[in-house]
């Protein structure tokens, strides 16, 4: 049974013993790639799939002390074609909502602690069509991307290190 393995789970699955050089090299290459990558819509869908695989295979729980986890889909979206992930820090949260359709759409909702619950900053754009308004907007988007990718790296490192063999 040959199937494509999710890019983000691959080093964890490859690890067959405590000191597995091939798996460790695969993990290091993946983390280098993640640190240099701005994720496309398909990358974000694969990250969501990665979170699902962690939940199903390794009993990953949203209540653990990790920053990135699966999110609930709001009432404004159809559950059939929508995926949600949340990155949470002490002072803020970023919700990534992926709407799969003819034109794939990325919706980002930012909430800050101490802020009115109805006062959520929203950024919405179609895959590959986001244009920066100014240098500050560019810096904000780079920060949002680094948060998402930091959450992915954190999970890869943890599950790789703590894989039960």
Secondary structure in CASP SS format (residue, H / E / C, confidence):
PFRMAT SS
TARGET T0000
AUTHOR 0000-0000-0000
METHOD secondary structure of the structure
MODEL  1
X C 1.00
X C 1.00
X C 1.00
X C 1.00
X C 1.00
X C 1.00
X C 1.00
X C 1.00
X C 1.00
X H 1.00
X H 1.00
X H 1.00
X H 1.00
X H 1.00
X C 1.00
X C 1.00
X C 1.00
X C 1.00
X C 1.00
X C 1.00
X H 1.00
X H 1.00
X H 1.00
X H 1.00
X H 1.00
X H 1.00
X H 1.00
X H 1.00
X H 1.00
X H 1.00
X H 1.00
X H 1.00
X H 1.00
X H 1.00
X H 1.00
X H 1.00
X C 1.00
X C 1.00
X C 1.00
X C 1.00
X H 1.00
X H 1.00
X H 1.00
X H 1.00
X H 1.00
X H 1.00
X H 1.00
X H 1.00
X H 1.00
X H 1.00
X H 1.00
X H 1.00
X H 1.00
X H 1.00
X H 1.00
X H 1.00
X H 1.00
X H 1.00
X C 1.00
X C 1.00
X C 1.00
X C 1.00
X C 1.00
X C 1.00
X C 1.00
X C 1.00
X C 1.00
X E 1.00
X E 1.00
X E 1.00
X C 1.00
X C 1.00
X C 1.00
X C 1.00
X C 1.00
X C 1.00
X C 1.00
X C 1.00
X C 1.00
X C 1.00
X C 1.00
X E 1.00
X E 1.00
X E 1.00
X E 1.00
X E 1.00
X E 1.00
X E 1.00
X C 1.00
X C 1.00
X C 1.00
X E 1.00
X E 1.00
X E 1.00
X E 1.00
X E 1.00
X E 1.00
X E 1.00
X E 1.00
X C 1.00
X C 1.00
X C 1.00
X C 1.00
X C 1.00
X E 1.00
X E 1.00
X E 1.00
X E 1.00
X E 1.00
X E 1.00
X E 1.00
X E 1.00
X C 1.00
X C 1.00
X C 1.00
X C 1.00
X C 1.00
X C 1.00
X C 1.00
X C 1.00
X E 1.00
X E 1.00
X E 1.00
X E 1.00
X E 1.00
X E 1.00
X C 1.00
X C 1.00
X C 1.00
X C 1.00
X C 1.00
X C 1.00
X C 1.00
X C 1.00
X H 1.00
X H 1.00
X H 1.00
X H 1.00
X H 1.00
X H 1.00
X H 1.00
X H 1.00
X H 1.00
X H 1.00
X H 1.00
X H 1.00
X H 1.00
X H 1.00
X H 1.00
X H 1.00
X H 1.00
X H 1.00
X H 1.00
X H 1.00
X H 1.00
X H 1.00
X H 1.00
X H 1.00
X H 1.00
X H 1.00
X H 1.00
X C 1.00
X C 1.00
X C 1.00
X C 1.00
END
